[in-house]
Amino acid sequence: MEKNRKLMKNLVDISAMVTQSTNFFEIKDQIVDKMLEVVEPTKACINLFYDNNFEHAYLVCSATLDYIPKAFPQNSKIGTKLDFKESYPEYIHEAVEQKKIIYIEDIFESPKAIDERELAQMEGYKGRIVFPLVLNYNVIGFMTCFLTEEDSLEELDITFISSVVSLIALSIEITFDNEHTKELIDKLRESISNINEITTKLHLNNDVNEFMESLNTQAKRLTKSDEAFIIIDDLNYDYKIFSAMENRKRKKIDFQKILLELSQYNEDGDYVNNTDSMIIDEVEVSNYMYYKLKDGNKLLGCILCSNNSQGYTEDDFNILELISKQIVLGMQLYKYNQAETKHKLIANELNILNKQQKLIMNESEMNLENDKDLYFYHRPATVIGGDFYHAQVIDENKVAYIIADVMGHGIVSNYIVAMIKGCFKTLCYNYQTAAEIMNKLNQILYDEFDKMDVFTTCIVGIIDSKNNTLEISNAGHYCPIIIDNFGNIQSAEGALCKKNVPLGVLEDINYQQSTICIKDSSMICMYTDGIIEIKNQNKEEFGIERFESFLSKNYKLKKDDFIAELKKELENFVPKHNFDDDILVVCLSNK
């Protein structure tokens, strides 16, 4: 949101520079500097063609690059004269010829930029984006932005720079043709002031309708039109039409037909005087002007003005182009704000669910009979994890627990976790063995899992503190690791823990159980795959052997010390804040 405000503020500041100056060459560097304050390209250069001569391009802001002034001497014309054919790579020629933006993200991989690699290496840039300067359908130059390895451009940044380029083209026209400059500048000053005001309102109340209607009114008044229409054909707007009309007798206008007709034109915009080719609602329009609203190559709609009694001019068309850029930028800001609001609501819900999940799992830490402790360490990869653990007291000697690794993360996984927990708690009171609980759990959840196309690996265990036994039923999960009183490691996989398919995969399946004697075990460790599959910067997995080594060294530690050492071990192995998967480790310690 803050970046959006800065983009709009700087665009307004650049607009003010353009309308307050009649000499582009005096403000060109300030324009570039103001643009680069809010977007990531490290450098930007403006090149001009004089007198429609494409043999040479004149670099008019050579101070922005260290190397070029040394390589090419200044001459009498404004800017450094360069041989356009020889000095510029293929993709810049393509951008100029086709009047389109071209973004080369990696100079050292693109075949179109082979000849540029030495300069890129010398100047320390990796990417380059080209914006043609188009005035009255003619390319009068181009601006290129240079990006280093750390720089990046989002779609909103490209739209912002494109708007700046339109203002640069306007400034150049003012510089070379001052005949109608004063009137145009007065119009633009007023327009920009109003645009700034309504854009601020868009940020404050997010009312895109008011924004569009205000811009439409501006277009109608500044171009002295009888009618002005903004037609939006985009799913995010459910097809919107904004109109400003003097002729109130019109009842119904086929805007879909108008948009279809304009979409077939090759030019992005045009104005036509003294013609009857445009018919709106069966009324002939003698003078009309339009500009397409485009997000990259995607047509979002158009802005259309008609029936200027004096006929449209290049100044009118430039104003319409400027307003069209503001409309597209406003649309993008609106969609961004909508998405941000949605993300905030989701994030708030996820934080609530995260707290609920922690409360659910914290209830499952308990001291058992015969000096046994049941505790866990949980680190979700996202706000809401797909790993889940819950323990339920059955009687004074028995505790049932469940460990599940739900496919996926977020709200869906939390919903599944909630179902598993609710079913498990109920089943613990009605069934006596781990296998019975697991089988019934699968029967209850299968239909729901099948509809959602999800599954979960799972272990159900029943700890009998009096008889020192652990009863286990396994649905496709990792088997526990057993550490004896001397620190020796024993995997329960095999006869002690028989695996089966995950919950939700097969409807008719018979889960079995195994019984482990835990009398001579100092620790039984259960875990999900997140801990053994995390990778360091060399793409090396933490792995089962490293995990078992950690357990054999630290199994005698008390709960808090054990968890502290585990955190340290993992953070030393993966020195980053976020892990790629949930981590859940559950320990049954025997003091």
N, C-alpha and C positions, 0 to 999 in steps of 0.2 A: 504493500500500500504506500509506504514512504517513497519507494523508488518511483511509483507512478506519479506521485505529486512532483517529484524532482524533474521527471521527464517533461511533464506538462509546463512546469514553471520555466524551465530552460527553453522550451519551444516558444513560449510567449516572449521571453527575453530576446531570443533570436529574431522573432517577428518584429519586435520593437526596433532592434538594430536596423533591420532591412527598411522599415518604413520611415526611419528617422535619418537615413543616409541616402545620398544620390550617387555615391561612389563605392562600388563593391570592393575595390582594391584596398580601400581604407579600413574595411570591417571584416575582410575575409578571414584573417587569423583569429579575430575575436569570435567569429561564428564557429570556427573549428574548435577553439578552446572551450567555448561554452557547451558545444555538443559532447566533447570528450569528458566533460565533468561527470556525466551521468550514464555513459555507456563505456564498455570495457576496451574497445580498440585502443592500442597504445598510441598510434599515430594516424593521421589522415592527411591526404593531399588532394588538391583541386587542380585539374588540368583543363585548359580551354583550347578550343579550335577558333581561330580568327577567320572571318570572311568565308565560312563554309569550306575551308581548306583542311582536308583530313590527312594531308601529307605530314604535317607537323602538329604536335601538341605542345602547349606552353604550360609548364609547371609554374603555377602562380603562388604557391606557398612552399617554396623549396626549403625554407628554414625548418620545416617539420621533419626533415630527414638530414642526417649528417653527411651521408655519402654523396648524394646527387649533386649538390652545389660544387663539390670538388671535381666531379667528373665532367660537368657540362658548364661552360662559361655563360654568363649573362649576355644578352644582346639588347638591341634598342627597344624591342617590344616588351610589354609587361610580362614577365615570366621567363623561365628558362626554356629555350627552344629545343625540342627533342624530335628526332625522327620517329614518327608514330609507328610506322611499319616495323622498324628495326628495334626500337627501344622498349616496346611493350609486348607482353606475352599474348598468346592466342586468345585467351578467354576475355581479355579487355577489348580486343577487336570484336569479339562476338557480342559483348555487352553493348558496344557502341552501335554496331550494325543492326542488332535486333531490338535495341532500346529496352533492355531488360536487366534486372539486377542479377549478378552472378557471384556466388559465394564459393570460394575455394578454401576449404577448411584446412587442408594440409598441402602446402606447396610441394613438399618432398615426395608426395605420393601421386599427385595429379599429373597426368601426361600433358595437360594443357599448360603446365607451369614449369616445364623442364628448363627453359632458358632463364628462369628467374631464380633458380635455386642458389646460385652463387651470391646474388644480391641479398636474398633472404637470409642466408647463412651469415653474411657480413653485418646486416642490420639487425639480426636477432629476431626476426618474425617468422611465424609458421603459417598463418592464414591471411587471406586478403579477400575483401569484398568490394565489388565495383557497382557504383550507382551512376547511370548516365544522367547528364544534365540536359533535360529536354525542354525546349522553348518553341512554341508554335509548331509542334511536331518535328522540329529539327533538333538533332543532338548538337549542342554547343560546347560540350565538354564532358567531363566525368570526374567523380570523386572516388578515391579508393581509400579504404580503411585497412590498417595493418594490425594483425593480432598475434600476440606471442603465445607460447605454450599454455600460459595460465589464463588467457583471455577467452571469452565465449560470447556468443550473440544469441539472444532469444528472439522469437518472432516479434515481440513488442519492441525490442531494440531496433530491429531492422525497419519496422514501420516508423519509428521515431526518426531514424536517420533519413529515411525516404522523405519525410515531411521537411526536414532541414534542407535536403537537396532541392526540393521544390521552392523553398524560400531563397536559396542561393540563386536558382535560375531566375526568380523574380527580381532579385537584387541586380543581377547582370543586365536584365532587360531595362531596369530603371537607369542603370549607368549609361547604357548605349542609346537610349531613346528617352529624352527628357521632355518631349512635347506635351504629353499628358500626365507628367509625373505628379504634379501637385494634387490634381484631382484624385488620382489613383492612391497616392499616399494618404490623403485625408480619409478615403474610403477604407483603406486597410487599417489605419489607426483605430478608427471607430469599430471596425469588424473585430480586430484582435482584442480590443478592450472588452467587447461583448462576449467573444468566445472565451476569454479568460474567466469572466464572471460566471457563465453557464457551466464551464468545465469544473469550476470550484463547487458549484451546486451538485454536479454529478457525483463528485467525491463525497460530499456531505450527506446527500439523501439517496444516492444511487438511483435517481429517477431518470432512466434513459429516455422516456417519452418526452419529458420537458426539455431535455438536452437536444433531441432531434427536432422538436418543434421550433426551438429557438434558432437553431442553425438554419432551418428551412426558411424561417422568416427573414433571417439575415441575407440568405441567398436571393430571395425575391426582391428585397428592398435595394440591396447594393447593385443588383444587375438591372434594376428598373423593369422587372418582369411583372406581367399580370398574374402569372401562376408559377408556383414552384412546388415540386414534389420530391420527397425522399421515399424511395421504394426499397424496402429491405426484404430480401428473399433468403432468409437464413433460419435454420431450425431453432437456433437459440432465441429467436424473436417471434416465432410462431406467425410469420408473415405480417409485417407491419407496414402501414402506409401513413406518411405524414404529409400534409398538404397545406399550402397557403395560397388562397385564390381570391381574385377580385370578382371573377364570374361565379356567383353563387348559384346560378341556375343549373349547374352541372349536378346531376343526381347520382350517376353511377359511371365509374371509369374503369375500363378493363386494364388495370395496371400489369397484370400478368402478361398480357399481349404486348404492352409497351416494353416491358423488361425483356421479353423474348426477342423482340425486334432489335433492341439495342445490343443485346448480347451477341448478335451475329456480326456486328460491326468490328472491324479489325482494330480501329483506334480506341484508345482509352477514353477519349472525349472529343467533342467537336461542337462547332456552332454553325448554324445555317440560317441565312436571311433570304427573304422573298421566295419562299417555296411553299408548296401545298403537300409535300410528301409525308409530313407528320400529321396524323389525324387522331385527336383525342376525343373520345365519346362522340364520334361522328361530327366533330367540329374541326374544320381545317385550321392548322396552325401555320402562320406565315413565317414566323421567326422562332427558332428554338435552339436550345443549347443543353448539352448533357455531359456528365462525367461519371464513369463507372466507379463503383465502390468495390475495391478488390483487396483481398488479403492474400498476398503472393499472387498465385495464378487463379485463386478461387474467387469467383464473382459473387459478391454479397448483395449487390443491388445497384442502384444508380441514383443520382440526383439530376433532376430535369427542370429546366426553366423554359418558359415559352411566352411569346407575344410581347416582346419588347418593341414598342412602336417605332423606335429609332433604329432598330437593328443592333445586333450584338457586336462587340469589339473584342480585340485581344485582351484588353484590360478586364472585361467582364469574364472572359474565359479563365484568365489567371486567378481571379477571385473565386470562381466556382471550383477550380482545381484545389486551391488552398482550403476551401471549406470541405471539399470531399476528403482531403487528407485528415482533417479534424474529425470528420464523421467516423472514418475507419478507426482512427486512434481511439475515439470515444467508445466505439463498439468493443474494441479489444479491452479497454480499461473496464468497461461494464462487465464483460464476461469474466475478466480476471477477478473483479470485486465479488461477483456472484460465486465464483469458484472458491475464493478465499473465505467468504462467509460460510459456505457449505463445509469447507475443510475445518473451520473453527468449530462449527457445531459438531462435526464428526469427532474432532479431537477432544472436545469437551465430553462427549458420550464415551469415548474410549478411555479417557482419564477416570471417569466414574467407574467404568467396567474394570479398569486396572486396579482401582482401590478395592472393588468388590472381590476381584480374584485374589488379591493379596490377603484380604480378610478371611476368605474361604480357606486358603492354604495355611495361613498362620494358625488357625484353629487346629490344624493337624499336627502341630508340634506337641509332643507329650512325653511325660515320664511314665514308664511302664513298671510293672512289678518285677522283682528280682534284678533291680539296678539296670534296667534297660532304658535307653533314650531313643526316640524316633524324631528326627529333625531333617531339614532339607535346605538346599541352596537353589534359588531360582533366579535366572536372568533372562527375561524375554528379549528377543531380537527386535520386536516392535513394541508399541505401547501395550498391546494385548498379545500375549503369547498363546501358542497352540499346545504347549506342554502343561500338564495338569497333575496335581497330586492331592489326595484327600484321605484322611484316616478317620475311622468311626469306631468308637468303643462299643463292643458287643456285650461284655460283662467284665467283672473285675479281673479276669485273667486273659481275656482275648480282645484283640484289636484287629479290625479288618482295614486294609488300605487299598488304594487303587492308584496306579501311575499310568497316565495316558499321553500319547504323543499324537495330537490331532493334526491331520493334514491341513496346512494353511495357517493363517494368522488373522487377527482383527476380529470384527464383529461376528463373522460366520463361525470362526473357531470358538469364540466365547459362547455363542449360542449352543454349540455342540457340547462344550464343557459343562454348561448349565444343565443340559439334558442328562449327561453322564452322571453328574453329581447327584441330581435329584433321584435318578433311578437307583444308583448305588446305595444311597442312604436308606431307601425303602427296602431294597433287597437284603441288606445286612440284617434286618430284623426278621426276615421271613425264611432265609436259607442258611444252612449251617456250614457249607463247605465253599471253598474258593471256586471250584468247578461249577457248582450249582449257580453261584452268583454270576459267573462269566457267561454261562449258557443262557441264563434268563436275560442278562443285559443285552446280548446279541439279538435275541428274539424280539425284545421290546424296541430296540433302536434300528433294526435292519431296514424296515420300510422307510423311515425318515432319512437314514443315511443313503439309501438307494435313490430316493428322489433328489437329494442334494448332490449326488455323485461324490460322496466323501467316504473316508474310512479313518480308523484310528488303531494304532498299535496300543497294546494295553497289558498290564500285569495286575492281577488281583491277588492279594496275599492276606493270610490270616496268621497273626502272631499269637502263639500260646505261650505266655510267659511262665506259667506253672510247669508245663511239660517241656519247655525249651525247644519248641518246634516252630517252623515256618512252613505254612501250606501255600503253594503257589500254583496259579493257573495262568498260562501265558498265551496271549493272542498276538503273535508276530512281533513281540518286543525283545529287546536285549535282555539276556538272563543276568541275574544278580552276580556280583563279584563277592566272594567270601574271603575274609582275611582272618586267619587263625590267631591264636594267642602269641605266636612267635613271628607274626608279620608275613607268613607265607600266603601266597595268592592261590585261590582255587576258583575256577569258573564253575557256575552251577549248570552250565549248558550241557545237555545230554540227559542222563538218567535223572539228575536232580531237578531239571527244569526242561520240560518238553514244550517246544514251540508249536504254535499252530498259526493259522491265517489270522490277519487283523479283524477286528470287529467291523461288521458292515459289508464284508466281501461275499460271504456265503450265508444263505438263510438257514439251511439245514446242516448244521455242523455240531459235533460233540466235542466240546473243550474238556480236557482232562486236567489232572492236578498231580503235583509231586509234593513230597514232604521232606524238609531239610532239618536235620538236627542242628541247633545253633548253640548248644551248650558250650562247645569249645571254640566258638567263633567270637573274636573281638569285635568284628564289624561285618555287617551285610550291606553292601552298597548297590543301590539300584539307580539307573540313570537313563536319560534319553540320548538320541544320537547326536545332539548338538555339541556335546562336549568332546566327543572323539573325532568329529568331522570339521571342527573349526580349523582354519588354515592360517599360517603366518604369511609374511610378505614373500616368502620363497615358494608359496603354494604347497607347503608341507603340512600334512594333517597332524593334529595333536595325537590322535591315535590311541588305541587300547593299551599298548605297551607303556606309553608315557603315563597314561592315567593310572594303570596298575602300579607303576613305580611310585607315583605320588601317594597312592593309598598305603603302600607298604611302609612308607617313611612317616606318615602322619596319622595312622589309624588310632594311635593312643591319645591324640589330642582331644581336649574338651571341645564341645560344640562350637563356641565362638572362635576359638583358636583355629580349629579345623577349617571353618568357612573363610576366615581371614587368609590362611595360607593358600586355600584353593583360589580365591580371588587373585592373590598375588601371582600364583603360578600361571593362571590364564592370561592375565594382563601383561606379564613378561613375555608370553608366547605370542600373543596377538596385541600389539601396542596400539589399539584404536578403541574408540568409544563404543561403537556398535558392532555386535557380532552378527553373522549372517543367519544364524538359526538360534532358536531358544535353547537355553541350557538349564537342565533340571537334574539335580543329584539328591537322592534321598538315602539317608543313612540310618541303619538300626545298629546302635552301639551297645556292646555288652561290657559293662564296667568290671 
